[in-house]
Amino acid sequence: MKLLLNTLAALVAASMLTHTLTAAELGDPAAPLMISDWIKGKSVDLAAVKGKQIVVVEFWATWCPPCRQSIPHLTEMQKKFKDVIFIGVTDEDPKKVKSFVDKMGDKMDYVVAVDKDKKTSAGYMEAYGIEGIPNAFIVDKEGKVVWQGHPMDGLDSTLKKVVAGNYKVKKSPAKK
């Protein structure tokens, strides 16, 4: 029994260490977008826009009050940063999302997509250890994630610097 417990403890420790070593950090290449439905706007392939455009990938949900508060803010940013692609990604039922987006109208004026089997979320939210929404990621022209955080807390000022080409990537807080 003692051998079994020691083996189990070693496996758990190894699993935790592996997770720590493989966690994504700012400056890493962005995960591909795995989308089941494009609800609003044109589909976006990060590989196709690499070298050409900056992309903001924001995770949200219709049931989330802070997400609903940030939607008009993201729309304003999309208007301000015309050459940046803003994509709102949710894992909810496409019919529910379409109904919500239709009701929002011009208040939600950026690309909206439904995650395919939570694969996009795994490549961003899970990979960076983020548990709450809304949360946004800036993918620079080189296809690297250079910032992540709440869309109403530093996204504007950071995006301005990324667009100007004078933003220095800061290490992820968990990696300090």
Number of C-alpha atoms within 10 A of each C-alpha: 6 7 8 9 10 11 12 12 12 12 12 12 12 12 12 12 11 11 12 13 10 11 13 22 21 21 19 12 15 22 20 15 21 19 20 15 18 18 20 18 12 12 15 18 12 20 14 10 15 16 12 15 17 24 24 23 25 26 27 24 18 16 9 11 12 16 21 16 12 18 21 16 16 24 18 15 18 20 13 12 16 9 13 21 18 25 26 25 28 24 21 17 11 17 11 11 21 18 12 14 18 14 11 14 9 11 15 23 21 21 20 26 28 23 24 17 12 18 18 23 22 16 16 24 22 15 16 18 14 15 9 11 19 25 22 25 25 26 29 26 19 18 24 21 24 25 25 25 17 18 23 17 12 12 20 16 9 18 23 14 13 20 16 9 11 10 15 12 13 12 13 15 8 10 11 6
